[in-house]
Amino acid sequence: MDTFADSLILVLASMLRLFSLMLVIYALLSWIIRDGHHPVFRFLQSMVEPVLAPIRKVLPPIGGFDISVVAALIGIEVIRQILLN
């Protein structure tokens, strides 16, 4: 049973790492791609915006910079650390 639980935790931690990577790519592309209709951008947007939108309600942009991605990355890393310890 422990092996299954350990495997599940590793899969969840890997999925969180993948989501973090998606957040970083989305943030970088948002600076580069001005056309929001690019298929890659739209896919990433559909995946990460459900997480970022609630964060933006709590943490509005500071000085014109959207810090929701940073907050999400910190939250994901905290969850990963809890899972892996």
VEXMIDO-946269 format. One record per residue (C-alpha): residue in three letters; x, y, z. Coordinates in steps of 0.1 Angstrom, whole numbers, plus 2048, in hexadecimal, padded with zeros to 3 digits. Layout:
alaXYZ
...
This chain:
met800800800
asp81C818808
thr82B8127E6
phe80A81D7D5
ala80783B7EB
asp82B8457E5
ser8268417C0
leu8078567C1
ile8198727D4
leu8358717BA
val81C87479E
leu80A8917AE
ala82C8A27B5
ser83589E790
met8148AC785
leu8198CA79B
arg83C8CF78C
leu82D8CC769
phe8138E6772
ser82E8FD77F
leu8408FA75E
met82090374C
leu81C922762
val83F92E75A
ile83A928734
tyr819939735
ala828957747
leu84495A72E
leu82D956710
ser81697171D
trp83398971A
ile83D97C6F7
ile81C9746E5
arg8059916E0
asp7EC97D6CC
gly7D996A6E7
his7CB9526CC
his7EB93D6C8
pro7E19196CF
val7FD9136E8
phe7F59326FB
arg7D092A6FC
phe7D7907708
leu7ED913724
gln7D492E72D
ser7B8915730
met7CD901748
val7DC91C75E
glu7C1937760
pro7AA924776
val7C6924790
leu7D294778A
ala7B0959789
pro7A89537AE
ile7CB95E7B8
arg7C797E7A4
lys7A89867B9
val7BC9857D9
leu7DD9937CB
pro7D79AE7B1
pro7F39B979A
ile80E9CD7AC
gly81D9E9798
gly80E9DB779
phe81E9B977E
asp80899A782
ile81698679F
ser7FC96B79E
val81495378C
val82F9587A7
ala8159527C2
ala8089327B0
leu82C9257AC
ile83392B7D1
gly8139197DB
ile81A8FC7C4
glu83D8F87D2
val82F8F97F6
ile8168DD7ED
arg8328C97DC
gln8488CB7FA
ile82C8C0811
leu8258A27FA
leu8498987F8
asn85289B81D
